[in-house]
Amino acid sequence: MTIRDRLEQAITEPPIVFGEPTDTADGTTVITVARGGGFGRPARPVGVFVIHEGRAHWSPAVDANRIAQLGEWIGLLTGVILALALLRRPPWPDLRRH
């Protein structure tokens, strides 16, 4: 694999980073998972693997700020589209003299 191929892979597919396994008092093992940033970008949490009594369970990480920001962008876009539609063709009757 050449250096160029490695760089392209690092940019298009950030590596998945597994944290050190942590054992809790009740015998549960927790392993954190993050998607590595690279090139100055911070790593982003993806979720955790919880292993209890020989069974593994995946718990995804939820970023409430991203969800809230998405809602704000959708509201802003809706307002802009509605304003443009009203300015182009108002819903009230045309009151100009002909």
C-alpha positions in Angstrom: 0.0 0.0 0.0 1.5 3.3 -1.0 1.5 6.5 1.1 -1.2 8.0 -1.2 -3.5 5.0 -0.7 -3.0 5.3 3.1 -3.8 9.0 3.1 -6.9 8.5 1.0 -8.1 5.7 3.3 -7.4 7.9 6.4 -9.5 10.8 4.9 -12.4 8.7 3.6 -12.6 6.1 6.4 -11.5 7.4 9.8 -10.3 4.4 11.9 -12.5 3.0 14.7 -10.8 3.2 18.0 -11.6 0.8 20.9 -10.9 1.9 24.5 -9.4 -0.2 27.2 -11.9 -2.7 28.7 -13.2 -1.5 32.1 -14.5 -4.0 34.7 -17.3 -2.9 37.0 -18.1 -4.2 40.5 -20.9 -6.5 39.3 -18.7 -8.2 36.7 -19.7 -6.2 33.7 -17.1 -5.2 31.1 -17.5 -1.9 29.3 -15.5 -1.1 26.1 -15.8 2.3 24.6 -15.8 2.8 20.8 -14.9 6.0 19.0 -14.4 7.0 15.4 -10.9 8.5 15.1 -10.6 12.0 13.7 -7.1 12.3 12.4 -5.5 15.4 10.7 -6.5 17.7 13.6 -10.1 16.5 13.9 -11.1 15.2 17.4 -12.3 11.6 17.9 -16.1 11.3 18.0 -17.8 8.8 20.4 -19.8 6.1 18.6 -21.0 4.0 21.6 -20.0 1.3 24.0 -20.0 -2.5 24.1 -21.3 -3.9 27.4 -20.4 -7.5 28.1 -22.4 -9.1 31.0 -22.7 -12.8 31.8 -21.1 -13.8 28.4 -23.5 -11.7 26.3 -22.5 -8.5 24.5 -24.8 -5.6 24.1 -24.2 -2.5 21.9 -25.3 0.9 23.2 -24.9 3.7 20.6 -23.9 7.2 21.8 -26.5 9.9 21.1 -25.4 13.4 20.6 -28.4 15.5 21.7 -26.7 18.8 20.5 -26.5 17.5 16.9 -30.2 16.4 16.9 -31.2 19.9 18.3 -29.1 21.6 15.7 -30.7 19.6 12.9 -34.1 20.7 14.2 -33.0 24.3 14.2 -31.7 24.1 10.6 -34.9 22.4 9.4 -37.0 25.2 11.0 -34.8 27.9 9.5 -35.0 26.3 6.1 -38.8 26.0 6.4 -39.0 29.7 7.3 -36.9 30.8 4.4 -38.9 28.7 1.9 -42.2 30.0 3.3 -41.0 33.6 3.1 -39.8 33.2 -0.5 -43.1 31.6 -1.5 -45.1 34.4 0.2 -43.0 37.1 -1.5 -43.4 35.5 -4.9 -47.1 34.9 -4.8 -48.9 36.3 -1.7 -52.1 34.4 -0.6 -54.2 37.6 -0.3 -56.1 39.0 -3.4 -54.5 41.4 -5.8 -55.9 44.9 -4.8 -54.3 46.9 -7.6 -56.3 48.9 -10.0 -56.4 47.6 -13.5 
